[in-house]
Amino acid sequence: MVRPEAFRLTPVPGNASLAVEIVDAAFFGDRQRVVARTASGQELDVRPDAVESPSALSSTRISFDPAAAFLFPD
């Protein structure tokens, strides 16, 4: 699990990344919500800082700090 606010739309050195398609973006005051879809069709909720601006309906990469990811055992 990666918290939605841990994803970044701009690359950060040392971060893990995923290729995605941005399918929706909406602004909510000082925050925004982006829906990104992976190649396998999984949709991710991304809540980057408002200073990062996604290109609507474009392919991109999202990144996250691997130390911020949580793995839940089966």
N, C-alpha and C positions, 0 to 999 in steps of 0.2 A: 504494500500500500504506500502510495505517495500522496500526501495531503495536497489538495488543489492549489493552495497558495505557495507550495514549494516548487512548482513548475515555472520555468522561465521561457520566454519566447526568443530571447537572444542567447547565443552561446556563452557559456562560462567555462574558462579553462578548468579541466579536471572533473567536469560534470559528465554524467551519463546522458545519453540523448536518444530520442525516438523520432523516426520520420512519421509525420502526421499530415492530414489534410485539415485545415481550419474550415469547419462547416457553419459556425455561428459565432458571433461576438456581440456583446452588449455591455454598455457602460452603466455602472451604478454608483454615481458620485465619484469618490476617490478610488474605487475599485472597478474592475471589469471581470466579466465571466466569458470565457472562451470555451467552445465545444470543439474538441479535436478528435479526429477519427484515425486510428492506426490502420496499417495495411490489412490486418486481419478483421477489420470492421468494428473493433472495440472503441466505444466513445469514452473520452476522458474529459472530466471537468477541470479546466485550468483557470486559476484566478491570479493572474500576474498583477504586478503593480500597474497603475494607470499610465505610467510613463512608457511602458512597452506597448506598441500598437501593432496588432496583427493585420496582415493584408487579408481582407475578407475573401473567403473561398479560395485560398491558395494553399499550395503544399509548402511545408516548412519542417523544421525540427524543433521539438521542445526539449528542454534539458532540465535535469534536477541533480542535486547533490546526493550521491549514493548513500552517504551517512544519514540522510533524512528519510530513507526508505525503511519500511517496517515489513518483516516477513512473519506471517502467522503460520505456526505449524499446523499440519493436518490433524 
